[in-house]
Amino acid sequence: MPAGPTRMRREIGEIPATLERILEGAGEIEAAAAAVGRHAPRWITIAARGTSDHAAVYAQYLIETQLGIPTGLAKPSITTLYGARLEWQGGLLLAISQSGRSPDIVAVTEAAREGGALTIAITNDDDSPLAATAEWALRCRAGRELAVPATKTYVAQLAVVAALVGALRPASGLLGNLALLPDLLRTAENTAEQWLGGAGEQHLDRMAGADRALVVSRGYNLATALELALKLKETSGLFAEPYSSADLAHGPVILAGPGVPALAIRPDGPIGAEVDQAIEAIEQRGGHPIVVAGSDPLAATDALSLELDVPEMLTPLPFAVAGQLLVEAVARRRGVDPDAPPGLGKVTLTR
């Protein structure tokens, strides 16, 4: 274990400033949005891997709910391994990659551009092959990320996606609420730190002592559940399984029990009520859910409540910050260095 704060912890603390830089550079996002308006895509495909794939899930929810454009997730091997030629004309290919160096994502972007699709990349590396391949490259502006687990780059991807959709549909209110997020994220960080050192101690002990866990949410925050489960796997070797609360009810709830900690991401409103059903089902099987919630009083009394005064569609950003802090704390309690998980590198190249 490193002495003092981990790199992962320091990089989580850099997230609010990263968002401020994204907001300051809104001009490039507005230009890309204007290109989308001119192109008028009938459908959108998103190409991503790993953590970026979870940002893609968020983008899919946001695009379909706010823009009404059917959106799917690419299967890169269709292009790279099977060699299939797709009809890209009339669509938009959105490529999301922190490094911008994964050969399969670059190859799909190249094929889509050659096939007539508009191509936009979201990446943290301005000089990457992906940034050079896409017609438009939107920067995450996160600076160099040293810890192997992606933290600030993931939240930056969510912010860029939200800013792009907000520019395409000003009536969504996304842009105005994005301006509130840097301060809100700082508050969420402080609130989570206090909770982890107080009421959350028993939950940390329970999760740190387990060998498997469930992570549950729904809607926009399905992406949060997917990402935090991956982070638990990466940093602690904890076999964490993510589920939509709806999918959990279709059989996997049988995995819940006294020795299986569950992390539930519970936004306010109708989705929160749906997540409550999963929480109740887990409790009925003897589980002790860790609830990270907004301000709804229906949430568990010992929940980590973030008091989120933004629309649900932006809550994945503060929920991700709180969840990343929880994950980092679990890793340290397990005696694992979250900055350098054994056997993993910062950039994974797939084809």
C-alpha positions as CSV (number, residue, x, y, z in Angstrom):
1,M,0.0,0.0,0.0
2,P,1.3,3.5,-0.8
3,A,1.9,5.9,2.1
4,G,-0.6,8.7,2.2
5,P,-3.5,9.2,-0.2
6,T,-3.6,6.8,-3.2
7,R,-3.3,8.2,-6.7
8,M,-6.8,6.9,-7.2
9,R,-8.0,9.1,-4.3
10,R,-6.2,12.2,-5.6
11,E,-7.6,11.7,-9.1
12,I,-11.1,11.5,-7.7
13,G,-10.4,14.8,-6.1
14,E,-9.5,16.3,-9.5
15,I,-13.0,15.6,-11.0
16,P,-14.7,18.9,-10.2
17,A,-11.8,20.9,-11.8
18,T,-12.0,18.6,-14.8
19,L,-15.7,19.5,-15.3
20,E,-14.9,23.1,-15.0
21,R,-12.4,22.8,-17.9
22,I,-15.0,20.9,-20.0
23,L,-17.5,23.7,-19.5
24,E,-14.9,26.3,-20.4
25,G,-14.2,24.5,-23.6
26,A,-17.8,24.2,-24.7
27,G,-17.1,25.8,-28.1
28,E,-15.8,22.5,-29.5
29,I,-18.8,20.6,-28.2
30,E,-21.2,23.2,-29.7
31,A,-19.4,22.9,-33.1
32,A,-19.7,19.1,-33.1
33,A,-23.4,19.5,-32.1
34,A,-23.9,21.8,-35.1
35,A,-22.4,19.1,-37.4
36,V,-24.8,16.6,-35.9
37,G,-27.7,18.9,-36.7
38,R,-26.6,19.3,-40.3
39,H,-26.1,15.6,-40.7
40,A,-29.4,14.7,-39.0
41,P,-28.6,11.1,-38.2
42,R,-31.5,8.6,-38.2
43,W,-29.6,6.4,-35.8
44,I,-26.5,6.4,-33.6
45,T,-24.0,3.6,-32.8
46,I,-21.5,4.0,-29.9
47,A,-18.2,2.1,-30.0
48,A,-16.4,1.7,-26.6
49,R,-14.6,-0.8,-24.4
50,G,-14.3,-1.4,-20.6
51,T,-15.1,1.7,-18.5
52,S,-15.8,3.7,-21.7
53,D,-18.5,1.1,-22.5
54,H,-20.3,2.1,-19.3
55,A,-20.1,5.8,-20.4
56,A,-21.7,4.5,-23.6
57,V,-24.6,2.9,-21.7
58,Y,-25.2,6.3,-20.1
59,A,-25.0,8.0,-23.5
60,Q,-27.5,5.5,-24.9
61,Y,-30.1,6.4,-22.2
62,L,-29.4,10.1,-22.5
63,I,-29.6,10.2,-26.3
64,E,-32.8,8.1,-26.6
65,T,-34.6,10.0,-23.8
66,Q,-33.6,13.5,-24.8
67,L,-33.1,13.3,-28.6
68,G,-35.4,10.4,-29.5
69,I,-32.8,8.9,-31.8
70,P,-32.5,5.0,-31.7
71,T,-29.0,4.2,-30.3
72,G,-27.1,1.0,-30.1
73,L,-23.7,-0.3,-28.9
74,A,-21.2,-1.4,-31.5
75,K,-19.8,-4.9,-31.5
76,P,-16.2,-4.1,-32.8
77,S,-15.4,-7.7,-33.8
78,I,-18.1,-7.6,-36.5
79,T,-15.7,-5.2,-38.2
80,T,-12.3,-6.3,-37.0
81,L,-12.5,-10.1,-36.8
82,Y,-15.5,-11.0,-39.0
83,G,-14.7,-8.4,-41.6
84,A,-18.3,-7.5,-42.2
85,R,-19.1,-4.3,-44.2
86,L,-21.9,-2.3,-42.6
87,E,-24.3,0.3,-44.2
88,W,-23.1,3.3,-42.3
89,Q,-24.7,6.0,-44.5
90,G,-27.1,8.3,-42.7
91,G,-25.9,7.5,-39.2
92,L,-23.6,8.8,-36.4
93,L,-20.8,6.8,-34.9
94,L,-19.8,8.0,-31.4
95,A,-16.5,6.5,-30.3
96,I,-15.6,6.7,-26.6
97,S,-12.1,5.8,-25.4
98,Q,-10.0,7.4,-22.7
99,S,-6.7,6.5,-24.3
100,G,-8.0,6.7,-27.9
101,R,-5.6,3.8,-28.7
102,S,-7.7,0.7,-28.8
103,P,-7.2,-0.7,-32.3
104,D,-10.7,-2.1,-32.6
105,I,-12.4,1.2,-31.6
106,V,-10.2,3.0,-34.1
107,A,-11.0,0.5,-36.8
108,V,-14.8,0.8,-36.3
109,T,-14.5,4.6,-36.4
110,E,-12.5,4.4,-39.6
111,A,-14.9,2.0,-41.3
112,A,-17.9,4.2,-40.2
113,R,-16.3,7.4,-41.6
114,E,-15.4,5.7,-44.9
115,G,-19.0,4.3,-45.1
116,G,-20.5,7.8,-44.8
117,A,-21.4,8.1,-41.1
118,L,-20.6,11.2,-39.2
119,T,-17.9,10.3,-36.6
120,I,-17.3,11.9,-33.2
121,A,-14.7,10.8,-30.7
122,I,-14.6,11.4,-27.0
123,T,-11.1,10.9,-25.7
124,N,-8.6,12.2,-23.1
125,D,-5.7,12.0,-25.5
126,D,-5.7,14.7,-28.2
127,D,-2.9,13.1,-30.1
128,S,-4.4,9.6,-30.1
129,P,-5.2,7.6,-33.3
130,L,-8.9,7.8,-32.5
131,A,-8.8,11.6,-32.3
132,A,-7.0,11.6,-35.7
133,T,-9.5,9.2,-37.2
134,A,-12.8,10.8,-36.2
135,E,-14.1,14.0,-37.9
136,W,-14.7,15.6,-34.5
137,A,-12.7,14.9,-31.4
138,L,-14.1,16.1,-28.1
139,R,-11.6,16.3,-25.2
140,C,-12.1,15.1,-21.7
141,R,-9.6,17.6,-20.4
142,A,-8.8,15.4,-17.4
143,G,-5.0,15.7,-17.6
144,R,-2.9,12.6,-17.3
145,E,-4.5,9.8,-15.2
146,L,-1.9,7.7,-13.4
147,A,-3.9,5.2,-11.4
148,V,-4.9,2.1,-13.4
149,P,-8.6,2.4,-12.4
150,A,-10.2,5.2,-14.4
151,T,-12.0,7.7,-12.2
152,K,-11.8,11.3,-13.5
153,T,-11.7,10.2,-17.1
154,Y,-14.9,8.2,-16.7
155,V,-16.8,11.1,-15.1
156,A,-15.4,13.5,-17.8
157,Q,-16.8,11.2,-20.5
158,L,-20.2,11.4,-18.9
159,A,-19.9,15.2,-18.7
160,V,-18.9,15.5,-22.4
161,V,-21.8,13.3,-23.4
162,A,-24.2,15.4,-21.4
163,A,-22.8,18.6,-22.8
164,L,-23.2,17.3,-26.4
165,V,-26.8,16.2,-25.9
166,G,-27.5,19.5,-24.1
167,A,-26.2,21.4,-27.0
168,L,-28.4,19.4,-29.4
169,R,-31.5,19.9,-27.2
170,P,-31.2,23.2,-25.2
171,A,-34.7,22.6,-23.8
172,S,-33.4,19.6,-21.9
173,G,-31.8,21.9,-19.2
174,L,-28.7,19.8,-19.3
175,L,-26.3,22.7,-19.9
176,G,-27.7,24.9,-17.1
177,N,-27.5,22.0,-14.7
178,L,-24.1,21.0,-15.8
179,A,-22.8,24.4,-14.6
180,L,-23.9,23.4,-11.1
181,L,-22.0,20.2,-11.0
182,P,-18.5,21.2,-10.1
183,D,-19.7,22.5,-6.7
184,L,-22.2,19.6,-6.3
185,L,-19.4,17.1,-6.9
186,R,-17.2,18.8,-4.3
187,T,-20.1,18.5,-1.9
188,A,-20.7,14.9,-2.8
189,E,-17.0,14.1,-2.3
190,N,-17.0,15.7,1.2
191,T,-20.3,14.0,2.2
192,A,-19.1,10.6,1.1
193,E,-15.8,11.0,2.9
194,Q,-17.6,11.8,6.2
195,W,-20.0,8.9,5.7
196,L,-17.2,6.4,5.0
197,G,-15.5,7.5,8.2
198,G,-18.7,7.2,10.3
199,A,-22.0,5.5,9.5
200,G,-20.5,3.7,6.5
201,E,-17.8,1.9,8.5
202,Q,-19.8,-1.3,9.1
203,H,-20.7,-1.4,5.5
204,L,-17.1,-1.1,4.4
205,D,-16.1,-3.9,6.8
206,R,-18.8,-6.1,5.4
207,M,-17.8,-5.5,1.8
208,A,-14.1,-5.7,2.4
209,G,-14.5,-9.1,4.1
210,A,-16.6,-10.6,1.3
211,D,-15.5,-12.4,-1.8
212,R,-18.5,-11.4,-4.0
213,A,-21.0,-8.6,-4.1
214,L,-24.0,-7.3,-6.0
215,V,-24.3,-3.8,-7.5
216,V,-27.8,-2.6,-8.4
217,S,-29.5,0.4,-10.0
218,R,-31.6,1.2,-13.1
219,G,-32.1,3.7,-15.8
220,Y,-29.4,6.3,-16.2
221,N,-27.6,4.8,-13.3
222,L,-27.4,1.4,-14.7
223,A,-24.1,2.8,-16.1
224,T,-23.1,3.6,-12.5
225,A,-23.8,0.0,-11.3
226,L,-21.8,-1.4,-14.2
227,E,-18.9,0.9,-13.6
228,L,-18.7,0.4,-9.8
229,A,-18.9,-3.3,-10.2
230,L,-15.9,-3.2,-12.6
231,K,-14.0,-1.0,-10.2
232,L,-14.6,-3.4,-7.3
233,K,-13.2,-6.2,-9.5
234,E,-10.2,-4.2,-10.7
235,T,-9.1,-2.7,-7.4
236,S,-10.0,-5.5,-4.9
237,G,-10.4,-8.7,-6.8
238,L,-14.0,-8.7,-5.5
239,F,-16.4,-10.7,-7.7
240,A,-19.0,-8.0,-8.1
241,E,-22.0,-8.6,-10.3
242,P,-23.9,-5.6,-11.7
243,Y,-27.6,-5.7,-12.4
244,S,-30.5,-3.5,-13.4
245,S,-33.0,-3.8,-10.6
246,A,-35.5,-5.1,-13.1
247,D,-33.1,-7.9,-14.3
248,L,-32.2,-8.8,-10.7
249,A,-35.8,-9.8,-10.2
250,H,-35.7,-12.2,-13.1
251,G,-33.7,-14.8,-11.2
252,P,-30.3,-13.4,-10.1
253,V,-31.8,-12.2,-6.8
254,I,-31.2,-15.8,-5.7
255,L,-27.5,-14.7,-5.4
256,A,-28.4,-12.3,-2.5
257,G,-27.8,-13.4,1.1
258,P,-26.2,-12.6,4.4
259,G,-22.6,-13.1,3.1
260,V,-23.2,-11.2,-0.1
261,P,-23.0,-7.4,0.3
262,A,-25.1,-5.4,-2.1
263,L,-24.5,-1.8,-3.3
264,A,-27.6,-0.1,-4.4
265,I,-27.5,3.3,-6.3
266,R,-30.9,4.9,-5.7
267,P,-31.8,8.1,-7.4
268,D,-34.9,10.0,-6.3
269,G,-38.2,9.7,-8.1
270,P,-39.8,6.7,-9.9
271,I,-36.6,4.9,-10.6
272,G,-35.8,5.1,-6.9
273,A,-39.0,3.3,-6.1
274,E,-38.0,0.6,-8.5
275,V,-34.6,0.2,-6.9
276,D,-36.4,0.0,-3.5
277,Q,-38.0,-3.2,-4.6
278,A,-34.6,-4.7,-5.3
279,I,-33.4,-3.5,-1.9
280,E,-36.4,-5.1,-0.2
281,A,-35.8,-8.4,-2.0
282,I,-32.2,-8.4,-1.0
283,E,-33.1,-7.7,2.6
284,Q,-35.7,-10.5,2.6
285,R,-32.9,-12.9,1.7
286,G,-30.8,-11.7,4.6
287,G,-28.6,-9.3,2.8
288,H,-27.5,-5.9,4.1
289,P,-27.6,-3.4,1.2
290,I,-25.4,-0.3,1.1
291,V,-27.6,2.4,-0.3
292,V,-26.2,5.5,-2.0
293,A,-29.1,7.8,-2.5
294,G,-30.4,11.2,-3.3
295,S,-32.5,13.1,-0.8
296,D,-35.7,11.0,-1.0
297,P,-36.9,10.1,2.5
298,L,-37.9,6.7,1.3
299,A,-34.2,5.7,1.2
300,A,-32.7,3.6,4.0
301,T,-32.0,5.6,7.2
302,D,-28.3,4.7,7.1
303,A,-27.9,5.5,3.4
304,L,-25.2,7.7,2.0
305,S,-27.5,10.6,1.0
306,L,-26.0,13.1,-1.4
307,E,-28.8,15.7,-1.5
308,L,-28.7,16.0,-5.3
309,D,-30.5,19.1,-6.7
310,V,-30.1,18.2,-10.3
311,P,-32.3,16.1,-12.7
312,E,-31.9,12.4,-12.5
313,M,-30.2,12.3,-15.9
314,L,-27.1,14.0,-14.3
315,T,-27.0,12.0,-11.1
316,P,-24.6,9.4,-12.5
317,L,-21.8,11.9,-12.1
318,P,-22.1,12.5,-8.3
319,F,-23.1,8.9,-7.7
320,A,-19.9,7.9,-9.6
321,V,-17.7,10.1,-7.4
322,A,-19.3,8.7,-4.2
323,G,-19.0,5.2,-5.5
324,Q,-15.4,5.6,-6.5
325,L,-14.5,6.7,-3.0
326,L,-16.3,3.7,-1.5
327,V,-14.4,1.4,-3.9
328,E,-11.0,3.0,-3.0
329,A,-11.8,2.6,0.7
330,V,-12.8,-1.1,0.3
331,A,-9.5,-1.8,-1.6
332,R,-7.4,-0.2,1.2
333,R,-9.3,-2.2,3.9
334,R,-8.5,-5.4,1.9
335,G,-4.8,-4.4,1.9
336,V,-4.8,-4.0,-1.8
337,D,-3.1,-1.1,-3.7
338,P,-6.0,0.3,-5.8
339,D,-3.5,2.3,-8.0
340,A,-1.9,-0.8,-9.5
341,P,-4.1,-3.9,-9.6
342,P,-1.9,-6.9,-10.3
343,G,-1.9,-8.0,-13.9
344,L,-3.6,-4.9,-15.3
345,G,-2.2,-2.0,-17.3
346,K,-3.5,1.5,-17.9
347,V,-4.2,0.9,-21.6
348,T,-5.7,-2.3,-22.9
349,L,-5.4,-3.0,-26.7
350,T,-8.0,-5.2,-28.3
351,R,-8.9,-6.0,-31.9
